[in-house]
Every structure is written in structure tokens, then in C-alpha cells.
Amino acid sequence: MLNIISKLSVLHSIYSFLINLLPSFFIHNTSKYIAIKKILTNLWIDQIKGDYIEFGIFTASSFKHTINTENRIDKNNNTLFYGLDSFEGFPENSHPFFQDKNFKSNFKKVKKLEKKFSPNVYIFKGYFSDILKKEKKLIEVENLKFVYIDCDLYISAIDPIDYIIPRLVKGSYIMIDDFTNLDSEGKSIRNLFYKKFEGHDFEITSYFGIGGVVIRYFGKNKK
């Protein structure tokens, strides 16, 4: 028995070495893409209807993955896909890693997705506090079945959460990246979420990547 354990210990060391060779973004994105597929599959199984919105699309890698996955799972879907980002960074730099210099991306390149997936995709440039109140198409959105919040910081998540609450349908999913990351004041998106969703029925169904969480929403609690 000790001989077997000894051999397993070597295997564990090899496995640890191989895992540490993998870049963190690879581990994170793989887990994230799998989570998106699981969500879309479950929405299809339950026949939950509505649209998709992503806050903080950056280079649009997960945004494109969501569109392609939805079209594979449900070829007859009528889902509209909304992608939002400043493409210039954050409204304020309150975290040592989440800084403007690390999160600037090419808006013109991402904007081309509208043409590629016409007429179901809309890309918006600007800070959430501005475009959610000014863009007519966003104001007119009624039903959301899948929301992905990937804006990293407490301050950036306030407007997205206020926006989605009255638009979520029963059975919808909320995917939040960097759920427990702390800014310079010790605030996290987790703090914001529990405050805003007080009185609502939801369940954390899984976790993904580095600090990501998947939540299923069941509506307001009955009084």
C-alpha cells in the first residue's frame, strides 16, 4: 500500500507541475466557456425566452462564444445579444490589477460583430452609467434570460445590476466575473449583489474560473 501511495505522490507532483505551466487566463477562460455552454443548455431545456447582455466585453471573446454556442444549441433562437464596454478602461482606477492600461481594446474591431451576426447583435461604447440611460435600444429591452457581468469592480457593477433587476425573467441566469475581488476600499461585487437582490429569490449554482459565480434567478420573494 505504501508503495502505491508513494507512486501516486509522484503523479501528484507531475500533475501540479503541469497545471502550473498553464497560464491563468487559459484555466479561467476554459472554465468560463464551459459555464456558458451549461447555462445556455439549461435555458434551452427549460425553454426560457429572452435576450443576452454582457457588461464588459473587452475583446468580445466570451461574447462571440455565447453567440456561437446559442446558435448551435438552439438553431431557431430569436435571442438578441447586447455587448457593452467603454473600450477605454474603468470610470476610476481603484484596484492594483484592474487598471485602464490593462483593459483597453479595439472598439472598431469588436463593432464588426454587428455586421457578422446581423440583425441580432448590438455593440455599445461608453461607460454604463451613460449608455444605459441614453441608448434607445437598451432602454427598450424587456426580458433578459442571460446576463454576464464582467466589469471587475464594485463601482462599475452598480449601474448594470440596477438595469437588469426589473428585466430578468424567472429562470434566467446571472454570471458574474470577479465576484469577490476587493477594491481599494474593501468593496466587492458580492457586497453589491446581496444588497441589491435583497427580497429576491436566487441560487448560486456553480463557480467558474478565478472568482466567477453563476446564479439562477427565480423572481421576487412573495410577501
Secondary structure, DSSP 8 states (H G I E B T S, - for coil): -HHHHHHHHHHHHHHHHHHHHS-HHHHHHHHHHHHHHHHHHHHHHHT---EEEEE--TTSHHHHHHHHHHHHH-TT----EEEEE-SS--SS--SSSS-GGGS---HHHHHTHHHHTTTSEEEEES-HHHHHHH-HHHHT---EEEEEE---SHHHHHHHHHHHGGGEEEEEEEEETTTT---TTS--HHHHHHHHTTTEEEEEEEEETTTEEEEEEEEE---
